[in-house]
């Protein structure tokens, strides 16, 4: 257990640096970081329900709902009730949301490239392979009930 703790010590600092220091204000989208996170979760998980997206973000239900309401009002996403179960809601990107997600992803990729610009090609490959492996196992832990 101690080795586990030692190995994940940098995760909070890493995620803070990668996600919180990335500044999208220059894109003039008029959305905050929480809304950006939700928009990108929907973009990457378009087959998931609103409840599933909410869990992925880790936000409190009220905070998530407020942010979704704002994204709907500003034309980035729509809510769609599923025909087979009207209680389930799917969130879908509008054309405006799709364009915004592409701009955010492109800007984020440029930002990530700047963070690893001094890595050798071998280090970049090792880093991304490690992230892939870590993501696989973290997801396995997170989906357990």
N, C-alpha and C positions, 0 to 999 in steps of 0.2 A: 504494500500500500504506500509506503514511503516513497518508493521509486515513482509510483504513479503521480503523487503530489509534486515531486520534484520536476517531473516532466511536463506538467501542465501549468506550472507557475507563470510562464510567460504568455499564456493564452489571453488573459484579460488585457494585458498591455498591448499585445499584438492586435487583437480585434479593435481595441480603442484606436490604435494608430491607423489601421487600415480603413475602418468604417467612419470613425468620428472625425478624423482629420481630413477626410476627403471632402472638399468644398465644392458643392454644385451650384452655389449662388451665381457664378458667372454664366450659367446656362439660362438664367432668367425664366425659370419654370414656375416660380411662386409656389413651391411646395417645400415643406420642411424635411428634416432627416427621417422622421418617423413615416411620413407619407411616402418618401422616396423608398424606404425599406419595404413598405407594403406594396408599392407599385412594382418593384423589382421581384418580390415574391410571387405576385400574380403573374408577371411576365414569364417567370421560370417554372411556374406550377399551374398553368392555365386549366388543367383538368381537376384541380382540387377545389373543394367547397370553401365557403367563407369561414366556416369553423376550423377547417384544416389550415387555412392560411393564417388565421388568428393564432393558432397554436404554434405555427412556425415562427411567427414574429416574436413570441414570448411577451407580448403586451397584455396589459390588463384589458378585459373585455370592453369596458367603457372607453378607454383610450383608443383601442383599436376601432371601435364603432364610430367615434368622433372623427378619426382620421379618414376612415372609409367614406363617411358622409361628406367630408370636405372634398375628397377626390371625386366623388360622384357629382357634387355641385359644380366643381370646376371642369367637368367634362373629361376627366382622365379615365374613369372606369364606369361600368354599369353593373347593376345587380340583376341577376336573372334567376327566377324561381325555377327549379327543376320540375319538368312535367310529371315525372313519376313520383315525386315527393315534394309538394309545394312548400313544405317546411324547410327544405334545404335550399340554400342560396349559393349561387356561383357568382364569383366576381370576374368580370371580363374587361379587358382593356378596350377603350375606344380607339379610333385612329389617332387622336391626340395623345392618348396614353401610350400607344405603340411607338409613336415618334419620340415621345419623351423618354421612354425606356431605352430606345436605341441610342439617344444622345447621352443618357446617363451611363449606359454600359460602355460606350466608346470613351467617354471622359474617364470613367473608372479604370478601364484598361490602360489608358495613358498614365494615370496616376500610379497604378500598380507597377507598370514598367519603370517608372521613375524610382520606385522604392527598391527595385532589384537591379538597377542599371549597372551597379558595380560588381554584380555576380558574373562569374564565368558561365559559359554555356552549360558546362557540366553541373555547376551549382544550381543554375536555373532548373535544369531537368530534375535533379535530385529534390529540389524544393517542391516542385509541382507534383512529382510522384509521391512524395511524403504527404503533401496536402490531400492528395487523392485517397491515399490509404487511411489517413486520420479521419477524413470526412466519412468514409465508408463505415468505420467502426464507431464513430461518434453517432452517426445516424442509427446504427444498430442499437446502441444504448438508448437513444432518445425515443425510439419507436416502441420500446418495451412498455408494457402496461403494468 
